[in-house]
Amino acid sequence: MLNLNFHPAGRHFLQIPGPSPVPDRLLRAMSYPTIDHRGPEFGALGLQVLAGIQRIFKTKHPVVIYPASGTGAWEAALANTLSPGDSVLMYETGHFATLWNKLATRLGLKPEFLGLPGIEGWRHGVQAPMIEERLKADRNHTIKAVCVVHNETSTGVTSDIAAVRRAIDAAKHPALLLVDTISGLACADYRHDEWGVDVTVSGSQKGLMLPPGISFNALSPKAIEASQSAKLPKAFWAWDEMLEMNRTGYFPYTPNTNLLYALAEAIEMIEAEGLEKVFTRHNRLAEACRRAVNAWGLEIQCADPAVYSPVLTGVVMPEGVDADNVRRIIYRCFNMSLGAGLGKVKGRMFRIGHLGECNDLALMATLSGCEMGLNMAGVKLRASGTAAAMVYLQSTAEPADRPH
Ligand SMILES: *Cc1c(COP(=O)(O)O)cnc(C)c1O
Protein backbone atom coordinates (compact mmCIF):
# COMPACT_ATOMS: atom_id res chain seq x y z
CA MET A 1 0.00 0.00 0.00
CA LEU A 2 1.09 3.58 -0.67
CA ASN A 3 2.80 4.91 2.47
CA LEU A 4 1.19 8.29 2.94
CA ASN A 5 3.54 9.20 5.79
CA PHE A 6 6.49 9.17 3.42
CA HIS A 7 7.02 12.70 2.15
CA PRO A 8 10.57 13.16 0.91
CA ALA A 9 11.46 16.78 0.18
CA GLY A 10 11.52 17.72 -3.49
CA ARG A 11 9.96 15.80 -6.31
CA HIS A 12 10.33 12.16 -7.16
CA PHE A 13 12.36 11.59 -10.36
CA LEU A 14 10.20 9.29 -12.46
CA GLN A 15 12.78 8.44 -15.12
CA ILE A 16 11.24 5.19 -16.31
CA PRO A 17 10.29 5.13 -20.00
CA GLY A 18 6.62 5.44 -19.23
CA PRO A 19 4.59 6.39 -17.37
CA SER A 20 6.56 9.61 -17.74
CA PRO A 21 6.22 12.70 -15.51
CA VAL A 22 2.85 14.40 -15.96
CA PRO A 23 3.20 18.20 -16.33
CA ASP A 24 1.28 20.24 -13.74
CA ARG A 25 -0.71 21.79 -16.57
CA LEU A 26 -2.14 18.41 -17.46
CA LEU A 27 -2.90 17.53 -13.85
CA ARG A 28 -4.81 20.78 -13.50
CA ALA A 29 -6.72 20.16 -16.73
CA MET A 30 -7.72 16.74 -15.38
CA SER A 31 -9.15 18.29 -12.25
CA TYR A 32 -11.98 20.04 -14.12
CA PRO A 33 -15.41 18.59 -13.33
CA THR A 34 -16.42 15.50 -15.27
CA ILE A 35 -19.14 16.54 -17.74
CA ASP A 36 -22.04 14.74 -19.42
CA HIS A 37 -20.45 12.65 -22.17
CA ARG A 38 -23.68 12.93 -24.18
CA GLY A 39 -24.04 16.68 -23.64
CA PRO A 40 -23.23 19.51 -26.06
CA GLU A 41 -19.93 20.56 -24.43
CA PHE A 42 -18.52 17.07 -24.79
CA GLY A 43 -19.03 16.93 -28.55
CA ALA A 44 -16.80 19.97 -28.98
CA LEU A 45 -14.08 18.42 -26.81
CA GLY A 46 -14.36 15.12 -28.69
CA LEU A 47 -13.97 16.79 -32.08
CA GLN A 48 -11.03 18.82 -30.79
CA VAL A 49 -9.04 15.85 -29.48
CA LEU A 50 -9.89 13.61 -32.45
CA ALA A 51 -8.61 16.26 -34.88
CA GLY A 52 -5.59 17.09 -32.70
CA ILE A 53 -4.40 13.51 -32.35
CA GLN A 54 -4.56 13.06 -36.15
CA ARG A 55 -1.96 15.82 -36.46
CA ILE A 56 0.31 14.05 -33.94
CA PHE A 57 0.08 10.75 -35.88
CA LYS A 58 0.44 12.74 -39.14
CA THR A 59 -2.66 11.21 -40.64
CA LYS A 60 -5.76 12.44 -42.44
CA HIS A 61 -7.57 9.20 -41.57
CA PRO A 62 -9.50 8.38 -38.38
CA VAL A 63 -7.82 7.75 -35.03
CA VAL A 64 -9.77 5.66 -32.51
CA ILE A 65 -9.36 6.54 -28.81
CA TYR A 66 -9.93 3.76 -26.24
CA PRO A 67 -10.30 4.10 -22.46
CA ALA A 68 -7.61 1.42 -22.02
CA SER A 69 -3.87 0.97 -21.64
CA GLY A 70 -1.70 0.31 -24.69
CA THR A 71 -2.29 -3.43 -24.46
CA GLY A 72 -5.97 -2.86 -25.24
CA ALA A 73 -5.06 -0.96 -28.39
CA TRP A 74 -2.69 -3.82 -29.39
CA GLU A 75 -5.63 -6.23 -29.14
CA ALA A 76 -7.91 -3.82 -31.00
CA ALA A 77 -5.49 -3.53 -33.93
CA LEU A 78 -5.43 -7.32 -34.38
CA ALA A 79 -9.09 -8.04 -33.55
CA ASN A 80 -10.40 -5.50 -36.05
CA THR A 81 -8.30 -6.55 -39.03
CA LEU A 82 -7.76 -10.33 -38.77
CA SER A 83 -9.62 -13.64 -38.61
CA PRO A 84 -9.06 -16.74 -36.44
CA GLY A 85 -6.07 -18.78 -37.62
CA ASP A 86 -4.61 -15.99 -39.79
CA SER A 87 -0.83 -16.01 -40.14
CA VAL A 88 0.92 -12.84 -39.05
CA LEU A 89 4.58 -11.98 -39.38
CA MET A 90 5.94 -10.35 -36.23
CA TYR A 91 9.48 -9.17 -35.56
CA GLU A 92 11.32 -9.70 -32.27
CA THR A 93 13.01 -6.45 -31.24
CA GLY A 94 12.61 -7.01 -27.49
CA HIS A 95 10.20 -7.58 -24.63
CA PHE A 96 7.29 -5.52 -26.00
CA ALA A 97 7.44 -7.23 -29.41
CA THR A 98 7.41 -10.53 -27.49
CA LEU A 99 4.33 -9.53 -25.48
CA TRP A 100 2.45 -8.49 -28.64
CA ASN A 101 3.37 -11.86 -30.16
CA LYS A 102 1.97 -13.64 -27.08
CA LEU A 103 -1.22 -11.59 -27.28
CA ALA A 104 -1.66 -12.55 -30.96
CA THR A 105 -1.37 -16.24 -30.05
CA ARG A 106 -3.95 -15.87 -27.27
CA LEU A 107 -6.35 -14.23 -29.74
CA GLY A 108 -6.17 -17.31 -31.98
CA LEU A 109 -3.78 -15.99 -34.61
CA LYS A 110 -0.71 -17.83 -35.91
CA PRO A 111 2.20 -15.46 -35.41
CA GLU A 112 5.59 -16.23 -36.91
CA PHE A 113 8.39 -14.53 -35.00
CA LEU A 114 11.30 -13.32 -37.12
CA GLY A 115 14.46 -11.88 -35.64
CA LEU A 116 18.20 -12.06 -35.18
CA PRO A 117 19.28 -14.90 -32.87
CA GLY A 118 19.75 -14.54 -29.10
CA ILE A 119 20.48 -11.20 -27.54
CA GLU A 120 21.48 -9.68 -30.93
CA GLY A 121 17.83 -9.23 -31.88
CA TRP A 122 17.40 -7.17 -28.73
CA ARG A 123 20.28 -4.86 -29.72
CA HIS A 124 19.27 -4.01 -33.29
CA GLY A 125 16.28 -2.62 -35.14
CA VAL A 126 13.90 -4.48 -37.42
CA GLN A 127 15.89 -6.00 -40.31
CA ALA A 128 13.66 -5.03 -43.24
CA PRO A 129 15.48 -7.34 -45.73
CA MET A 130 14.47 -10.36 -43.58
CA ILE A 131 10.84 -9.27 -43.85
CA GLU A 132 11.15 -8.78 -47.60
CA GLU A 133 12.69 -12.23 -48.04
CA ARG A 134 10.00 -13.93 -45.92
CA LEU A 135 7.17 -12.18 -47.78
CA LYS A 136 8.65 -13.08 -51.18
CA ALA A 137 8.63 -16.74 -50.12
CA ASP A 138 4.94 -16.44 -49.15
CA ARG A 139 3.68 -16.81 -52.73
CA ASN A 140 0.10 -17.67 -51.74
CA HIS A 141 -0.15 -14.60 -49.52
CA THR A 142 -1.11 -16.56 -46.41
CA ILE A 143 0.51 -13.86 -44.24
CA LYS A 144 -2.19 -11.28 -43.52
CA ALA A 145 -0.25 -8.73 -41.49
CA VAL A 146 3.28 -7.61 -40.60
CA CYS A 147 3.58 -6.37 -37.00
CA VAL A 148 6.57 -4.36 -35.78
CA VAL A 149 7.42 -2.19 -32.80
CA HIS A 150 8.67 1.29 -33.75
CA ASN A 151 10.28 2.28 -30.44
CA GLU A 152 11.18 -0.88 -28.50
CA THR A 153 10.91 0.42 -24.94
CA SER A 154 12.67 -2.57 -23.38
CA THR A 155 15.95 -1.92 -25.19
CA GLY A 156 16.03 1.65 -26.55
CA VAL A 157 15.95 0.84 -30.26
CA THR A 158 13.86 2.83 -32.77
CA SER A 159 13.28 0.91 -35.99
CA ASP A 160 12.99 2.34 -39.49
CA ILE A 161 9.30 1.93 -40.36
CA ALA A 162 9.63 3.43 -43.86
CA ALA A 163 12.12 0.62 -44.63
CA VAL A 164 9.59 -2.00 -43.50
CA ARG A 165 7.00 -0.42 -45.82
CA ARG A 166 9.50 -0.54 -48.72
CA ALA A 167 10.22 -4.22 -47.94
CA ILE A 168 6.50 -5.10 -48.12
CA ASP A 169 6.16 -3.16 -51.38
CA ALA A 170 9.30 -4.73 -52.86
CA ALA A 171 7.83 -8.18 -52.17
CA LYS A 172 4.58 -7.02 -53.83
CA HIS A 173 2.77 -8.47 -50.82
CA PRO A 174 -0.74 -7.36 -49.75
CA ALA A 175 -0.20 -7.86 -45.97
CA LEU A 176 -1.32 -5.07 -43.69
CA LEU A 177 1.38 -3.14 -41.81
CA LEU A 178 0.64 -2.83 -38.07
CA VAL A 179 3.01 -0.70 -35.97
CA ASP A 180 3.32 -0.21 -32.20
CA THR A 181 4.58 3.27 -31.40
CA ILE A 182 3.17 3.30 -27.88
CA SER A 183 6.36 4.87 -26.54
CA GLY A 184 7.49 6.57 -29.74
CA LEU A 185 4.61 8.93 -30.43
CA ALA A 186 5.42 12.60 -29.76
CA CYS A 187 9.09 11.70 -29.05
CA ALA A 188 10.41 10.17 -32.28
CA ASP A 189 9.53 11.24 -35.82
CA TYR A 190 6.45 9.28 -36.89
CA ARG A 191 4.40 9.54 -40.11
CA HIS A 192 1.38 7.24 -40.28
CA ASP A 193 0.21 8.24 -43.77
CA GLU A 194 3.56 8.88 -45.44
CA TRP A 195 4.97 5.53 -44.25
CA GLY A 196 1.90 3.66 -45.43
CA VAL A 197 1.06 2.19 -42.03
CA ASP A 198 -2.35 0.49 -41.81
CA VAL A 199 -2.81 0.52 -38.04
CA THR A 200 -0.63 2.46 -35.63
CA VAL A 201 -1.03 1.61 -31.96
CA SER A 202 -0.12 4.15 -29.28
CA GLY A 203 -0.77 5.06 -25.65
CA SER A 204 -1.10 8.06 -23.37
CA GLN A 205 1.56 7.62 -20.67
CA LYS A 206 4.79 7.93 -22.66
CA GLY A 207 5.54 10.80 -25.05
CA LEU A 208 2.09 12.34 -24.69
CA MET A 209 2.86 12.90 -20.96
CA LEU A 210 -0.62 11.84 -19.77
CA PRO A 211 -1.25 9.37 -16.98
CA PRO A 212 -1.96 5.81 -18.16
CA GLY A 213 -5.50 5.12 -19.27
CA ILE A 214 -6.11 5.95 -22.92
CA SER A 215 -4.72 4.41 -26.06
CA PHE A 216 -5.08 4.76 -29.81
CA ASN A 217 -5.49 3.03 -33.15
CA ALA A 218 -4.66 5.22 -36.15
CA LEU A 219 -6.22 3.66 -39.25
CA SER A 220 -5.76 3.53 -43.01
CA PRO A 221 -8.56 3.08 -45.58
CA LYS A 222 -7.14 -0.42 -46.24
CA ALA A 223 -7.38 -1.28 -42.54
CA ILE A 224 -10.98 -0.04 -42.39
CA GLU A 225 -11.80 -2.17 -45.42
CA ALA A 226 -10.17 -5.23 -43.80
CA SER A 227 -12.22 -4.66 -40.64
CA GLN A 228 -15.41 -5.18 -42.62
CA SER A 229 -14.60 -8.84 -43.31
CA ALA A 230 -12.32 -9.69 -40.35
CA LYS A 231 -13.80 -12.48 -38.22
CA LEU A 232 -12.04 -12.30 -34.85
CA PRO A 233 -14.68 -11.53 -32.19
CA LYS A 234 -14.77 -7.86 -31.23
CA ALA A 235 -17.31 -5.73 -29.40
CA PHE A 236 -15.68 -3.25 -27.03
CA TRP A 237 -12.81 -2.81 -29.51
CA ALA A 238 -14.91 -2.63 -32.69
CA TRP A 239 -14.04 0.31 -34.91
CA ASP A 240 -17.39 0.58 -36.74
CA GLU A 241 -19.49 2.05 -33.91
CA MET A 242 -16.54 4.20 -32.80
CA LEU A 243 -16.08 5.74 -36.24
CA GLU A 244 -19.81 6.34 -36.58
CA MET A 245 -20.14 8.11 -33.20
CA ASN A 246 -16.81 9.97 -33.55
CA ARG A 247 -18.17 11.87 -36.55
CA THR A 248 -19.96 14.18 -34.11
CA GLY A 249 -17.34 14.00 -31.36
CA TYR A 250 -19.03 11.32 -29.26
CA PHE A 251 -18.20 7.73 -28.24
CA PRO A 252 -20.32 4.56 -28.16
CA TYR A 253 -19.60 4.10 -24.43
CA THR A 254 -18.35 6.32 -21.62
CA PRO A 255 -15.00 7.80 -22.65
CA ASN A 256 -12.27 8.79 -20.21
CA THR A 257 -13.50 12.39 -19.97
CA ASN A 258 -10.85 13.81 -17.63
CA LEU A 259 -8.00 12.18 -19.54
CA LEU A 260 -9.40 13.75 -22.71
CA TYR A 261 -9.09 17.19 -21.04
CA ALA A 262 -5.44 16.34 -20.45
CA LEU A 263 -5.07 15.10 -24.02
CA ALA A 264 -6.39 18.41 -25.40
CA GLU A 265 -3.92 20.26 -23.15
CA ALA A 266 -1.00 17.97 -24.11
CA ILE A 267 -1.64 18.48 -27.83
CA GLU A 268 -1.71 22.23 -27.22
CA MET A 269 1.63 22.07 -25.37
CA ILE A 270 3.26 19.89 -28.05
CA GLU A 271 2.04 22.14 -30.85
CA ALA A 272 3.07 25.31 -29.02
CA GLU A 273 6.62 23.93 -28.84
CA GLY A 274 6.25 22.53 -32.38
CA LEU A 275 6.16 18.78 -33.07
CA GLU A 276 9.45 18.87 -35.00
CA LYS A 277 11.11 20.78 -32.14
CA VAL A 278 9.81 18.17 -29.72
CA PHE A 279 11.64 15.53 -31.78
CA THR A 280 14.82 17.67 -31.86
CA ARG A 281 14.68 18.12 -28.08
CA HIS A 282 14.37 14.36 -27.56
CA ASN A 283 17.26 13.63 -29.93
CA ARG A 284 19.51 16.14 -28.20
CA LEU A 285 18.75 14.85 -24.69
CA ALA A 286 19.26 11.27 -25.86
CA GLU A 287 22.64 12.22 -27.36
CA ALA A 288 23.68 13.85 -24.07
CA CYS A 289 22.64 10.72 -22.20
CA ARG A 290 24.63 8.46 -24.53
CA ARG A 291 27.69 10.69 -24.11
CA ALA A 292 27.40 10.18 -20.38
CA VAL A 293 27.19 6.40 -20.77
CA ASN A 294 30.18 6.42 -23.13
CA ALA A 295 32.22 8.53 -20.70
CA TRP A 296 31.40 6.09 -17.89
CA GLY A 297 32.88 3.39 -20.11
CA LEU A 298 29.63 1.41 -20.08
CA GLU A 299 27.91 -0.18 -23.03
CA ILE A 300 24.61 0.99 -24.57
CA GLN A 301 22.09 -1.81 -25.15
CA CYS A 302 21.36 -0.57 -28.70
CA ALA A 303 24.34 -1.72 -30.78
CA ASP A 304 23.45 0.21 -33.94
CA PRO A 305 23.88 4.00 -33.78
CA ALA A 306 21.48 4.42 -36.73
CA VAL A 307 18.58 3.25 -34.54
CA TYR A 308 19.40 4.79 -31.14
CA SER A 309 16.17 5.70 -29.37
CA PRO A 310 15.39 9.35 -28.59
CA VAL A 311 13.02 8.10 -25.83
CA LEU A 312 15.26 6.07 -23.53
CA THR A 313 18.77 4.65 -23.21
CA GLY A 314 19.55 1.11 -22.06
CA VAL A 315 22.72 1.00 -19.93
CA VAL A 316 24.46 -2.40 -19.80
CA MET A 317 26.23 -3.35 -16.56
CA PRO A 318 29.72 -4.87 -16.46
CA GLU A 319 29.94 -8.63 -15.74
CA GLY A 320 28.94 -9.45 -12.18
CA VAL A 321 26.95 -6.27 -11.52
CA ASP A 322 23.21 -6.64 -10.98
CA ALA A 323 21.45 -3.72 -12.65
CA ASP A 324 18.49 -4.13 -10.30
CA ASN A 325 20.77 -3.58 -7.32
CA VAL A 326 22.02 -0.32 -8.87
CA ARG A 327 18.41 0.76 -9.41
CA ARG A 328 17.56 -0.13 -5.80
CA ILE A 329 20.40 2.03 -4.44
CA ILE A 330 19.37 4.98 -6.63
CA TYR A 331 15.72 4.62 -5.62
CA ARG A 332 16.45 4.45 -1.91
CA CYS A 333 19.17 7.11 -1.75
CA PHE A 334 18.11 9.60 -4.40
CA ASN A 335 14.36 9.11 -4.81
CA MET A 336 14.61 8.28 -8.51
CA SER A 337 12.94 5.45 -10.42
CA LEU A 338 14.76 3.96 -13.42
CA GLY A 339 13.45 1.30 -15.80
CA ALA A 340 14.34 -2.32 -15.05
CA GLY A 341 15.72 -4.76 -17.59
CA LEU A 342 12.77 -6.81 -18.88
CA GLY A 343 12.63 -10.44 -19.98
CA LYS A 344 15.89 -11.59 -21.59
CA VAL A 345 17.83 -8.59 -20.29
CA LYS A 346 16.65 -8.62 -16.65
CA GLY A 347 19.57 -7.69 -14.37
CA ARG A 348 21.82 -7.02 -17.38
CA MET A 349 20.82 -3.40 -17.88
CA PHE A 350 18.70 -0.54 -16.61
CA ARG A 351 16.85 2.04 -18.66
CA ILE A 352 17.02 5.82 -18.39
CA GLY A 353 13.86 7.49 -19.67
CA HIS A 354 14.35 10.97 -21.18
CA LEU A 355 10.94 11.46 -22.73
CA GLY A 356 8.02 13.83 -22.57
CA GLU A 357 8.34 16.51 -19.90
CA CYS A 358 12.15 16.45 -19.85
CA ASN A 359 14.73 19.21 -20.25
CA ASP A 360 18.48 19.79 -19.82
CA LEU A 361 18.48 20.12 -16.05
CA ALA A 362 16.05 17.26 -15.48
CA LEU A 363 18.40 15.07 -17.53
CA MET A 364 21.45 16.35 -15.63
CA ALA A 365 19.82 15.53 -12.30
CA THR A 366 18.94 12.10 -13.63
CA LEU A 367 22.48 11.44 -14.81
CA SER A 368 23.90 12.66 -11.46
CA GLY A 369 21.71 10.18 -9.64
CA CYS A 370 22.86 7.41 -11.97
CA GLU A 371 26.53 8.32 -11.58
CA MET A 372 26.33 8.41 -7.78
CA GLY A 373 24.40 5.15 -7.66
CA LEU A 374 26.84 3.41 -10.02
CA ASN A 375 29.76 4.56 -7.85
CA MET A 376 28.00 3.36 -4.71
CA ALA A 377 27.30 -0.03 -6.30
CA GLY A 378 31.03 -0.39 -6.92
CA VAL A 379 30.89 -0.03 -10.70
CA LYS A 380 34.25 1.19 -11.98
CA LEU A 381 33.54 4.25 -14.12
CA ARG A 382 36.15 5.46 -16.61
CA ALA A 383 35.27 9.15 -16.34
CA SER A 384 32.44 11.43 -15.28
CA GLY A 385 29.43 10.98 -17.51
CA THR A 386 27.70 14.02 -16.08
CA ALA A 387 30.67 16.18 -17.10
CA ALA A 388 30.54 14.79 -20.64
CA ALA A 389 26.80 15.41 -20.85
CA MET A 390 27.21 18.98 -19.59
CA VAL A 391 29.87 19.77 -22.16
CA TYR A 392 27.54 18.57 -24.90
CA LEU A 393 24.46 20.37 -23.54
CA GLN A 394 26.25 23.69 -23.02
CA SER A 395 27.79 23.57 -26.47
CA THR A 396 24.41 22.92 -28.13
CA ALA A 397 22.16 25.04 -25.88
CA GLU A 398 19.78 27.35 -27.69
CA PRO A 399 18.40 30.34 -25.81
CA ALA A 400 14.62 30.26 -25.67
CA ASP A 401 12.78 33.10 -27.33
CA ARG A 402 11.49 34.79 -24.18
CA PRO A 403 11.69 38.12 -22.31
CA HIS A 404 15.10 38.55 -20.67
C1 LIG B 1 4.29 0.67 -22.65
C2 LIG B 1 4.32 -0.15 -23.88
C3 LIG B 1 3.38 -1.15 -24.15
C4 LIG B 1 2.32 -1.57 -23.17
O1 LIG B 1 1.41 -0.61 -22.92
P1 LIG B 1 0.50 -0.67 -21.61
O2 LIG B 1 -0.03 0.73 -21.54
O3 LIG B 1 1.40 -1.05 -20.47
O4 LIG B 1 -0.56 -1.68 -21.83
C5 LIG B 1 3.45 -1.81 -25.36
N1 LIG B 1 4.41 -1.54 -26.26
C6 LIG B 1 5.35 -0.62 -26.03
C7 LIG B 1 6.40 -0.37 -27.06
C8 LIG B 1 5.34 0.10 -24.83
O5 LIG B 1 6.29 1.02 -24.60
Ligand as a Chemical Component Dictionary entry (heavy atoms), coordinates in Angstrom:
data_LIG
# 
_chem_comp.id                   LIG 
_chem_comp.type                 NON-POLYMER 
_chem_comp.pdbx_formal_charge   0 
_chem_comp.three_letter_code    LIG 
# 
loop_
_chem_comp_atom.comp_id 
_chem_comp_atom.atom_id 
_chem_comp_atom.alt_atom_id 
_chem_comp_atom.type_symbol 
_chem_comp_atom.charge 
_chem_comp_atom.model_Cartn_x 
_chem_comp_atom.model_Cartn_y 
_chem_comp_atom.model_Cartn_z 
_chem_comp_atom.pdbx_ordinal 
LIG C1 C1 C 0 4.286  0.666  -22.649 1  
LIG C2 C2 C 0 4.324  -0.152 -23.884 2  
LIG C3 C3 C 0 3.376  -1.145 -24.153 3  
LIG C4 C4 C 0 2.322  -1.569 -23.170 4  
LIG O1 O1 O 0 1.408  -0.615 -22.921 5  
LIG P1 P1 P 0 0.501  -0.666 -21.606 6  
LIG O2 O2 O 0 -0.030 0.730  -21.535 7  
LIG O3 O3 O 0 1.401  -1.050 -20.474 8  
LIG O4 O4 O 0 -0.558 -1.677 -21.827 9  
LIG C5 C5 C 0 3.448  -1.807 -25.361 10 
LIG N1 N1 N 0 4.410  -1.539 -26.256 11 
LIG C6 C6 C 0 5.352  -0.618 -26.027 12 
LIG C7 C7 C 0 6.400  -0.374 -27.061 13 
LIG C8 C8 C 0 5.338  0.100  -24.830 14 
LIG O5 O5 O 0 6.293  1.020  -24.600 15 
# 
loop_
_chem_comp_bond.comp_id 
_chem_comp_bond.atom_id_1 
_chem_comp_bond.atom_id_2 
_chem_comp_bond.value_order 
_chem_comp_bond.pdbx_ordinal 
LIG C1 C2 SING 1  
LIG C2 C3 SING 2  
LIG C2 C8 DOUB 3  
LIG C3 C4 SING 4  
LIG C3 C5 DOUB 5  
LIG C4 O1 SING 6  
LIG O1 P1 SING 7  
LIG P1 O2 DOUB 8  
LIG P1 O3 SING 9  
LIG P1 O4 SING 10 
LIG C5 N1 SING 11 
LIG N1 C6 DOUB 12 
LIG C6 C7 SING 13 
LIG C6 C8 SING 14 
LIG C8 O5 SING 15 
# 
